[in-house]
Amino acid sequence: MHLMPVVRPSFARLFRRFARDGAASTAIMFGLAMPVAFGLAGIAVDYSRAVAARSRLQSVGDSVAVNAARELQVARATAESVEASAKSYVASQFSDAALTTAIDQTAGTVKVVLEKDVPMTVGKVVWGGAMRVRTSSTAKLNARLPLCLLALDTKAATTLSLEKSAQMTATGCMVYSNSTNNQGLQAKDSAVITAGLICSAGGKTKTSGAKVTPDIVTDCPQMSDPLASRTVPPVGPCTAVGKVVNGGAETLQPGVYCGGLKVTNAGRATLTRGIYVIKEGPLVVDKGGSLQGTEVGIYLQGVSSNLTFEVASSISLSAPKDGPLAGLLIFDDPTGASAMADPPYPLPELTSDLWTALKGAPREHKILSDDARLLLGTIYMPQGRLIIDATKPIADKSAYTVIVVRRIDLHDGPNLVLNSDYAATDVPVPKGVGPVGQVLLTN
């Protein structure tokens, strides 16, 4: 019997065969798995895109809600105008977002709902071409925030401006520029603004070295002049013409100071209680002069009635508690008169060249004093430009100071302190500059 030999494959050959068979199986499995893996990765990318879009939508919705609630209270606008402003802002941020608002003027709340379709790539198999994202934001009036500074000019650039090392400290109140110019509120160089709220009806210019707390809110609604209804005090005949306190001490009485009033050469003028009309001439304190008075109101009337408190001067004034200028420390002529052909009275130390310069100058007022720490009351210059510059704090010893001017500039190194401690004084706050709303996000 012939036996055929049994051939046994070696272990190496078996392994090579298994490897060939295994590679084929693996390739098949890999080919089947790849579309799934790529699909999951694509869905993840689409989902991340949707999450980012929702985050951006939420941020815009929060801003819209806060600004709309602030507009509702600050400007006392209608629900319709608030909604229109909200839609305009959303449209500037998104071309395809749907906005729904719910405005409750009684409760002081604004609810904003934003919705947007985020286009999908691979994820369109799951979400049908786009994912709908939705956010909701609600802002509510939470506390009362007083107005301490309003720059009224509605068009000019730098209607409210700080430069170099100027500071404005208004931690408990609101600072507001009415200008719709894209540079309506400016903080440049090393300027510092600290306030409860900083608002610009237009835009802002803020250089990298400037510090602003909180950040400037732009596109705020314009605020009407809260003191427009105040009437000027009566102006009688001249009680003094070209009055100068030149050295020494003198007590002055209320009246009409035609041709202006000047305190100079270390002169010390004390104003007794009442109203002082500075008519058609400047109010100047310089060369070590001092001006002080309690319960006094100053009305600057007519052309060339500009105020200048020079660096070497000392100023300490508080506003009347009653009468036509109650709460008003300085009231500038609302007509804005600033020039005329010739001075009607002999003006103290005013040369012809200086008079010529004054005739063509805008109505400007300057507080440059390094010792003007008590300015208690309201400074109202509806057509005037107020320039403040000093190296020491200004008005910091006042219980409150309110400034409503056409324009205001802070140069170099002053620190204008605008307190709002109304309970610390019996000098009344003029009607119209009372508290307005501080808005907080509630969700």
C-alpha positions in Angstrom: 0.0 0.0 0.0 1.4 3.2 -1.1 0.8 6.1 1.2 0.7 9.6 -0.2 2.6 12.1 1.9 0.5 14.7 3.8 1.6 18.2 3.1 1.2 20.5 6.1 1.5 24.2 5.4 4.0 26.0 7.5 3.0 28.5 10.2 4.4 31.4 8.2 2.3 30.6 5.1 -0.8 30.4 7.3 -0.1 33.8 8.8 0.5 35.3 5.4 -2.8 33.9 4.2 -4.6 35.3 7.3 -3.0 38.6 6.8 -4.2 38.7 3.2 -7.7 37.8 4.2 -7.7 40.2 7.2 -6.5 43.1 5.0 -9.4 42.6 2.7 -11.9 42.5 5.6 -10.3 45.6 7.2 -10.4 47.5 3.9 -14.1 46.6 3.5 -14.8 47.7 7.1 -12.8 50.9 6.7 -14.6 51.7 3.4 -17.9 51.3 5.1 -16.9 53.3 8.2 -15.3 56.3 6.4 -18.6 58.0 5.3 -20.0 57.7 8.8 -16.8 59.2 10.3 -16.7 62.0 7.8 -20.5 62.6 8.4 -20.1 62.8 12.1 -17.1 65.2 11.7 -19.2 67.4 9.4 -22.1 67.4 11.8 -19.8 68.4 14.6 -18.4 71.3 12.5 -21.9 72.4 11.6 -23.0 72.2 15.3 -20.0 74.3 16.4 -20.9 76.9 13.8 -24.5 77.0 15.1 -23.2 77.3 18.7 -20.9 80.2 17.7 -23.8 81.9 15.8 -26.0 81.5 18.9 -23.4 83.0 21.1 -23.1 86.0 18.8 -26.9 86.3 18.6 -27.1 86.3 22.4 -24.5 89.0 22.8 -26.3 91.3 20.3 -29.7 90.5 21.9 -28.3 91.5 25.4 -27.0 94.8 24.0 -30.3 95.5 22.2 -32.3 94.8 25.4 -30.1 97.0 27.6 -29.9 99.9 25.2 -33.7 99.7 24.5 -34.6 99.7 28.1 -32.2 102.6 28.7 -33.7 104.5 25.8 -37.2 103.9 27.1 -36.4 105.5 30.5 -33.7 108.1 29.7 -35.4 109.6 26.7 -38.9 108.9 27.8 -39.5 107.6 24.3 -42.5 105.7 23.0 -42.5 101.9 22.6 -42.7 102.4 18.9 -39.5 104.5 18.7 -37.7 102.1 21.0 -38.6 99.1 18.8 -37.6 101.0 15.7 -34.2 101.8 17.3 -33.8 98.1 18.3 -34.5 96.9 14.7 -32.1 99.4 13.3 -29.3 98.1 15.5 -30.1 94.4 14.8 -30.1 95.1 11.1 -26.6 96.7 11.4 -25.3 93.5 12.9 -27.2 90.8 11.0 -28.8 90.8 7.6 -31.1 87.9 8.2 -32.1 87.9 11.9 -35.7 88.1 13.0 -36.4 90.4 16.0 -39.4 90.3 18.3 -39.7 92.7 21.2 -42.0 93.0 24.2 -41.9 96.4 25.8 -43.6 97.1 29.2 -43.3 100.9 29.9 -44.9 100.5 33.3 -42.6 97.8 34.5 -39.6 99.3 32.7 -38.7 96.1 31.0 -37.7 95.2 27.4 -37.7 91.6 26.2 -35.8 90.9 23.0 -36.1 87.6 21.0 -33.7 87.0 18.1 -33.9 84.1 15.7 -31.6 83.2 12.8 -31.0 80.3 10.4 -27.5 78.9 10.3 -26.7 77.2 7.0 -25.6 73.6 7.3 -23.2 71.5 5.1 -23.2 67.8 6.1 -25.7 68.6 8.9 -28.4 69.5 6.4 -29.2 65.7 6.3 -30.2 66.0 10.0 -31.5 69.6 10.2 -32.9 70.0 6.7 -30.5 72.5 5.3 -30.3 74.9 8.2 -30.4 75.0 12.0 -32.7 77.6 13.6 -31.1 79.3 16.6 -33.0 81.4 19.1 -32.0 83.7 22.0 -34.0 85.7 24.5 -32.8 88.7 26.5 -34.7 90.8 29.1 -33.5 94.1 30.6 -35.1 95.9 33.5 -34.8 99.3 35.1 -33.2 98.4 38.4 -32.2 101.7 40.2 -32.3 105.4 39.8 -29.3 107.1 38.2 -29.1 110.9 38.1 -28.0 113.1 35.2 -24.9 115.1 36.1 -23.6 116.2 32.7 -25.4 116.8 29.4 -23.7 118.2 26.3 -26.5 119.5 24.1 -25.0 120.1 20.7 -26.7 117.6 18.3 -24.2 117.6 15.4 -20.7 118.7 16.4 -17.7 116.4 16.7 -16.2 116.2 20.2 -19.3 117.8 21.8 -18.0 116.2 25.0 -14.2 115.9 24.9 -11.3 115.0 27.3 -7.7 115.1 26.3 -4.2 114.7 27.7 -4.5 113.9 31.5 -8.0 115.3 32.0 -10.3 113.4 34.3 -14.0 113.3 34.9 -15.3 111.6 38.0 -19.0 111.0 38.1 -19.3 107.7 39.8 -22.9 108.0 40.9 -24.5 109.6 37.9 -24.8 109.8 34.1 -22.6 111.6 31.5 -24.3 112.2 28.2 -23.5 113.6 24.7 -26.4 114.5 22.4 -24.2 114.7 19.3 -25.0 112.2 16.5 -21.6 112.8 15.0 -19.5 109.6 14.8 -17.0 111.4 17.1 -19.5 113.0 19.3 -17.8 111.9 22.5 -14.0 111.9 22.8 -11.5 110.5 25.3 -8.0 110.7 24.1 -4.4 110.6 25.3 -4.4 109.6 29.0 -7.9 110.9 29.7 -10.0 109.1 32.3 -13.8 109.1 32.6 -15.5 107.3 35.5 -19.3 107.5 35.7 -22.4 105.5 36.4 -23.2 105.6 32.7 -21.5 107.2 29.7 -23.7 107.7 26.7 -23.2 109.1 23.2 -26.1 109.7 20.8 -23.6 109.2 18.0 -20.2 107.5 18.1 -17.0 107.8 20.1 -13.3 108.3 19.8 -11.3 106.5 22.4 -7.5 106.2 22.1 -5.6 103.2 23.6 -4.2 105.2 26.5 -7.6 106.6 27.7 -9.5 104.8 30.4 -13.3 104.9 30.4 -15.4 103.1 33.0 -17.9 101.7 32.1 -17.4 101.6 28.3 -19.1 104.3 26.3 -22.6 103.3 25.1 -23.1 104.6 21.5 -26.2 105.3 19.5 -28.1 106.5 22.6 -31.3 108.5 22.0 -30.9 112.2 22.1 -32.1 113.8 25.3 -34.1 117.0 25.2 -32.8 120.0 27.2 -34.1 119.3 30.7 -33.8 123.0 31.7 -35.3 124.6 28.6 -38.4 125.8 30.5 -36.3 127.8 33.0 -36.9 131.5 32.5 -34.2 134.1 32.8 -34.3 136.4 35.9 -35.5 140.0 35.5 -32.8 142.5 34.4 -33.2 146.0 35.8 -31.1 149.1 35.4 -27.4 149.1 36.0 -26.3 149.1 39.6 -22.6 149.2 38.7 -20.7 149.9 35.5 -17.3 148.3 34.7 -16.9 147.1 38.3 -13.4 146.1 39.3 -12.2 144.7 42.7 -8.5 145.5 42.4 -6.8 144.3 45.6 -8.2 144.4 49.1 -11.6 143.0 50.2 -15.0 144.1 49.2 -18.5 142.8 49.8 -20.8 143.1 46.8 -24.6 143.4 46.6 -27.0 141.7 44.2 -27.7 143.8 41.1 -26.9 144.4 37.5 -23.2 144.7 36.7 -23.1 146.4 33.3 -19.9 146.1 31.4 -18.9 143.1 33.5 -17.2 142.4 36.8 -13.5 141.8 37.5 -11.7 140.6 40.6 -7.9 140.9 40.2 -4.5 141.5 41.9 -5.4 139.4 45.0 -8.7 141.2 45.4 -11.3 139.4 47.5 -15.0 139.7 46.5 -17.7 138.3 48.7 -21.2 138.1 47.1 -24.1 138.5 49.5 -27.2 136.3 49.0 -29.1 137.1 45.8 -28.9 137.3 42.0 -26.0 138.9 40.1 -26.6 139.9 36.5 -23.4 140.3 34.5 -24.6 142.3 31.6 -22.7 142.8 28.3 -19.2 142.4 29.8 -17.1 139.5 31.1 -16.9 138.0 34.6 -13.2 137.6 35.3 -11.3 136.4 38.4 -7.5 136.4 37.9 -4.1 137.3 39.4 -4.8 135.8 42.8 -8.3 137.2 43.0 -11.0 135.3 44.9 -14.8 135.2 44.5 -17.0 133.6 47.1 -20.7 133.6 47.9 -23.5 131.4 49.4 -27.0 131.2 47.9 -26.0 133.3 44.9 -27.1 133.0 41.3 -25.1 134.4 38.4 -26.8 135.3 35.1 -24.6 136.1 32.2 -26.6 138.3 29.9 -25.9 139.9 26.6 -22.9 140.0 24.3 -19.3 139.4 25.6 -20.6 138.2 28.9 -18.1 135.4 29.1 -16.9 133.8 32.3 -13.2 133.3 33.0 -11.8 131.9 36.3 -8.1 132.0 35.6 -5.5 129.6 37.1 -4.5 132.0 39.9 -7.9 132.5 41.3 -10.0 131.1 44.1 -13.7 130.3 43.7 -16.2 129.1 46.2 -19.9 129.4 45.3 -23.2 127.8 46.0 -26.6 128.3 44.3 -29.8 129.9 45.7 -32.2 127.8 47.6 -35.2 129.7 46.3 -36.2 132.4 43.8 -36.0 132.5 40.0 -32.5 130.9 40.0 -33.2 128.2 42.7 -30.6 125.5 42.1 -28.9 127.4 39.3 -25.5 128.6 40.1 -24.6 130.0 36.7 -27.1 130.7 33.9 -25.7 131.7 30.6 -27.8 133.8 28.2 -29.9 131.3 26.2 -29.7 133.4 23.1 -25.9 132.7 22.8 -25.2 136.4 22.1 -21.4 136.9 21.8 -20.5 139.9 19.6 -21.4 143.5 18.8 -19.9 146.5 17.0 -18.6 148.4 20.0 -18.7 147.9 23.8 -21.6 149.9 25.3 -19.8 150.5 28.6 -16.2 151.2 29.6 -14.9 147.6 30.0 -12.2 147.1 32.6 -8.7 146.6 31.1 -10.1 145.6 27.7 -7.9 146.7 24.9 -9.2 147.4 21.4 -7.3 144.3 20.1 -8.8 142.1 22.7 -12.3 143.5 22.0 -11.8 142.8 18.3 -10.9 139.2 19.1 -13.9 138.8 21.4 -16.2 140.0 18.7 -15.4 137.2 16.4 -15.1 134.5 19.1 -17.8 131.9 19.9 -19.4 132.2 23.3 -16.9 130.4 25.5 -16.5 130.2 29.2 -13.3 129.0 31.0 -12.8 127.5 34.4 -9.0 127.2 34.7 -8.7 127.8 38.5 -6.6 125.5 40.7 -8.9 126.4 43.6 -12.5 126.0 42.4 -13.5 123.2 44.7 -17.0 124.4 45.7 -19.4 124.9 42.8 -22.6 123.7 44.4 -25.6 123.7 42.1 -26.2 123.7 38.3 -24.2 125.3 35.6 -26.6 125.9 32.7 -25.1 127.2 29.4 -27.5 126.1 26.7 -25.6 128.0 23.9 -22.2 128.1 25.6 -19.0 126.1 25.3 -17.4 125.4 28.7 -13.6 124.8 28.8 -12.2 123.3 31.9 -8.5 123.1 32.7 -6.6 123.0 35.9 -4.1 120.8 37.9 -6.3 120.4 41.0 -9.8 118.8 41.4 -12.7 121.0 40.5 -16.1 121.0 42.3 -15.0 118.0 44.5 -16.2 119.7 47.7 -19.7 120.2 46.3 -22.6 118.0 47.5 -23.7 118.0 43.9 -22.8 119.7 40.6 -24.9 119.4 37.4 -23.6 120.7 34.1 -25.9 121.3 31.1 -24.0 123.0 28.3 -23.8 123.2 24.5 -20.3 121.8 24.4 -17.7 120.9 27.0 -13.9 120.4 26.8 -11.5 119.2 29.4 -7.8 119.9 28.6 -4.5 118.9 30.2 -4.9 117.8 33.8 -8.2 118.8 35.6 -10.3 116.4 37.5 -13.9 117.5 37.2 -15.8 115.9 40.1 -19.5 115.7 39.6 -21.1 114.6 42.9 -24.7 113.7 43.3 -25.2 113.7 47.0 -28.5 115.6 47.0 -29.3 114.7 50.6 -26.2 116.5 51.8 -27.5 120.0 50.9 -30.7 122.0 50.9 -29.9 123.6 47.6 -32.6 122.2 45.4 -31.9 120.2 42.2 -33.6 122.0 39.3 -36.6 120.1 38.0 -35.7 118.2 34.9 -32.3 117.0 36.0 -33.6 114.5 38.5 -32.9 110.8 38.5 -33.3 108.7 35.4 -33.0 105.0 34.9 -30.1 102.6 35.3 -30.7 99.4 33.4 -29.6 95.9 34.2 -29.8 92.6 32.3 -32.1 90.2 34.2 -31.3 86.9 32.3 
